[in-house]
Structures are given as C-alpha cells and as structure tokens.
Amino acid sequence: MHHMNIANVLLVTIDVPELSSQLLSHGYNPLLVPDIPSILDIDVPFAVVLISQEAIGGAMAEDMERLYFVSNGVPIAVYINDPGRISPALKRALDEGTLDRVYAHEVANGLATSRIDRMYLGAGLDTVVRAYQQAADEKDLLQKEMNLRNRIVEHERELNVNITGSITSGLVVVDTTGSIFLINEYARRLLKLTKNDIVGAAYREVFPEKISRFVENALTRISGRWKRHEMKKITVDDAVLEIASYRMNDYAHNPVGLLMLINDISEQENTTAQLYRSEKLATVSTMLSGLAHELRNPLSIISARSQMALKKTEWDREWAVKNFESIDGQVNRCASILNSLLDYTRYKATQPMLHKVEDVLDETLTHVEYQNIFDGIKMEKDYQTGLVVFGDRSRFVQIFLNIVVNAADAMSGKGVLRLRTRADARDTVLVEIHDTGSGIESAAKDRIFDPFFTTKEPGKGTGLGLAVAYKIIQDSGGEIWFASEPHNTSFFVRLPSGKRKVYERKTATG
C-alpha cells in the first residue's frame, strides 16, 4: 500500500540499491547522505534517519549528540550488517530503545520496510503529515490508511500463524547465514526439539547432526547447481524422515534461504519393505520347481558314485580320487544353487553402492537359469561396458528379475529374450528388455503397474511384481515404461548414472 504523499528517509553512509528499491516501492523517497554533518544541508522534511553501523562506531557520544541535534526528533535507526561487531555503547543504546535497528538480512528478505513503517507510524504520524499536507480531509484519509495498514499487517500475521500451524508437515526456513528464520510446531516434534528460543538460532546449535549436515550441504548448493527442489530420506533415531528442500529467492531471483518440508515416513517405509519381501517370496515359489529339478541331477550323480564306492571291494587310488572329485564338484554345485536362492530371499538393509549394470543383469539371470521355463529361451546380451548405477544391488536385481520372469511367462518358455544397455541422455543409463512373447493386452496396458493386478491364473501370480519394480525405480529417481505388440514387447528402465551420483556427492561435500 503506497503513502498518499512521499516521506523522505535519510540513508546516512548507506548505499544499498536493494534497500533503496524497497523504500521506493513502499512509497518512501530515499535520500543518500555522505555523513552526519551533511544532514544539516537537507532542506526538506524527513521522516526517518537510517545510519550505518560503521558511521557511529567510534565516537559514540559525540555522534549521538550530533544526530539528536540535526534529526529534529524523528526516529533514528542503525543499519546493522555485522551483529558480531556491535560496540558496547551502541548495544546499550539499542537495548535502551534510544536507537532502533534494521538488519541487513531484513533487507535481503524484504522485511526492512515493514520495520521502517512501524518507526514512521509510531513517531507521531500527525506531525509528519502536517509537514506535507495541511487540509484536514487529507489528514483523515492518511489516518484511515494507517488503520487499514495495521489491520492488514495483523491479518497477515494471523494468517501466517494459522497456515504454519495447520500444515501437517514440518516447516523450516533457514536463511543464507544459517539462522533459523521460521519453524512450526510439527517440525519441533519431528526433530524432538525442546528449546523455546529456536528462531534466530544457528541450525548447527539446534538440529540433530544428520539434519545439520543436510542443511549445510543444501546451503552450499543453492547459489550454484540446484534443481527446482530436492528430496532426501534421513533416519533420525528410529524415525525415517523425508525432507523436500526448496531454494527461496528474492525479487531478483537471488537465493535468500532454504525452505524445508519434513514428513515422517517410517510406517510407509516399513510397509514398502514388507511389500518387497512378499514379492521376493512369491518369486521364489515360482523358482522352486526349477531348482528342485536342477538339484536332482547332481544328487543323482552323488548317489551313483557313492553306491559304486560301497560295492567296490578293492580300491584303486586313481579311481577313488576321480570319484571323490566328482562327488565334491556336484556338492559344490548344489551349494551354489542353494546359495543363489538364499542370497535372493535373505533380507538385507538398503546399502547404496556403485554397481556395474552388466553385473546386475548377469546376477539376475543366475536366479532363473535353473527354471524349466527358461530351457527353450535363447538369451541375447548387448551390453555397453562401463555403465554404473548407484543404489541397493538386491533391489536392482529384484526389478529386472520381475521383468525377466514375466517375459518368460509371456513366451511360454520358447522365444528370444534380449537384454541391452546403453548410456542415455541427462547422465542416465537405459536398460532395455525385449521378448518375443504374446504381448500385453490393450485392456491391461493402463493397469500393468497397479498393485495386485495380474493377468495370470489364480494362484500363479500376486500382481505385485511390476508394482514393486515401479516403486523401487521411482525411489531411485528413475523411470520405467514399455511398448508392446504381439511377438514384440520391450520394457525400458532408465536409472540415474552412478557417475552423476558421485559428482553430486563430491559437489555437496566440496
């Protein structure tokens, strides 16, 4: 809201274009003054004097006497750009209310003019108005404007309090200096903060260590390479917190702080982990028949060799060594088959690491090579070497195993399964899995990633495979899609390159 008449504000030894711009936009007229004595040369009325911290740093008493002499009783405020270098005398004057204050961070956040408004309106508005206008009707109009401004400020204050208090997420705002500018009650509870004087404190003194590291990394990046927003999961004590961070900009699009929305997703993470394990067990049930068949062969050899040894009355060392080596080899083969199954079914905590894509795909194929349905399927590999992804290896295997098993079912055990990898745009890796099966029916295409949706016969599918794959890929920051027609179905999985992840981590840690 603009003033009916312009009020002059003296800026003594303060040349801050951003402050002058804000004053002009609020109806004030900033006048730059080089020093305190030059105030005597101002021949127009002024409403507020704003003087730099450095200008009254040394001869405090002399400067204050001069100021009160030339200011003619208007409000005087000190522009503080370095709170750590306030002299004891200046601090005493500020604490006693002799001088008001305006901080540099208030200018950066667009709040300085509100403070100047209060000084201007609280210093005898009628006196200032009479210097600019004589007519009584104009004074009444300005008084109404002042009342309206106060009501608007109070309404905005109440609205902000209601909004921040009603948000069902933790809300935290940290300025670029690392001071906590705003925090709602929900965030206090999530972060288990007990101190009352949190606003204005440094985040390092208040937040848990993991949250502090996240804020530190984010503040170092907001002035450089920064996405529209970033998501991060952080475990604090027994809770899994998901933090969405946003860069706050001023009117010139310069960063002024960091806004964070925090949610407790512990229950969701537990449910997701249970879903992963359920789908693993469902996949294992389809693998068991093939594993049993595969185990029967080495066990038959072991049994035959053992029976021959039992029947033999005279032992030849060369014959014995050969037979026992055969038995040992078959035992190792059985152990390898069982270990493969156990490695897949065993629950492991998420351990993000760098993995070669071809190694992940080859491990996936070891889990299906014993299944009868793959006996008539020709495997073709077209790997681009050197591609890496960052994440949990077992979950990557789970993605591709679900797709590969579905492809084998679609081909009824006969056809060609082709796996291809290549570097893609935007620092990503693309994995393509093609099959020559019957294809996906049109009615199923819109629901293929829905949980519990399956086209298999009852008892032969949970409907969780592709839903779980979709969730893992989404959590990894990737994408999955497909193209299907009879005898030609392709699934495409795009994942962020591990090299990009390494770059981001190095950038974050400096």
Buried (B, 14 or more C-beta within 10 A) or exposed (E): EEBEBBBBBBBBBBEBEBBBBBBBEBBBBBBEBEEBEBBEEBEEBBBBBBBBBEBBBEEBEEBBEBBEEBBEEBBBBBBBBEEEEBEEBBEEBBEEEEBBBBBBBBBBBBBBBBBBBBBBBEBBBEEBBEEBBEEEEBBEBBEEBBEEBEEEEEEEEEEEEEEBEEBEBBBBBBBBEBBBBBBBEBBBEBBEBEEEEBEEBEBEEBBBEBBBBBBBBBBEBBEEEBEEEBEBEBEBEEBBBBBBBBBBEBEEEEBBBBBBBBBBBBEEBEEBEEBBBEBBEBBBEBBEEBBEEBBEEBBEBBEEBEEEBEEEEEEEEEEEEEBEEBBEEBBEBBEEBEEBBEBBEEEEEEEBEBBBBBEBBEBBBBBBEBBEBBEEBEEEEEBEEEBBBBBBBBBBBBBBBBBBBBBBBBBEEEBBBBBBBEBBEEBBBBBBBBBBBBBBEEEBEEEBBEBEBBBEEEEEBBBBBBBBBBBBBEBBBBBBEBBBEEBEBBBBBBBBBBBBBEEBEEEBEE
